[in-house]
Amino acid sequence: MSQLRDPSKAREGLGMAGQTVLATYAPPSLRGKPSETLPSAKDISDEQKKRMDFKIVKEDWNIYRLPERKVTFKVRMIVSEVYRIPGYFGPDGDPYYIVESAVVVEMTKDPVKP
């Protein structure tokens, strides 16, 4: 068993896992009948993807403080590409989009007080 998988051998520290949730709201003219199933991003060929232009309006940091660890960390998602998958619609009838993104994390320790 690897050191990372065996809790008795793990070093003390912080680990992080996350899940990104995005919501859309499309005007009625773009909506369609919900698809019975939606393909996963890995099952969609490049030819099926329609690249969408987008403008970043604001990308705020989410800031979390862990007082018992005396650290603060900031998390921000950066969107790099947005694709619409023609012919597929989500459960609410909105177009099906694939969003490529990266997450940036910055952690700082609290300053030591004299």
Secondary structure by P-SEA (a helix, b strand, c coil): cccccccccccbbbbbbbbbbbbbbbccccccccccccccccccccccbbbbbbbbcbbbbbccccccccbbbbbbbbbcbbbbbccccccccccbbbbbbbbbbbbbcccccc
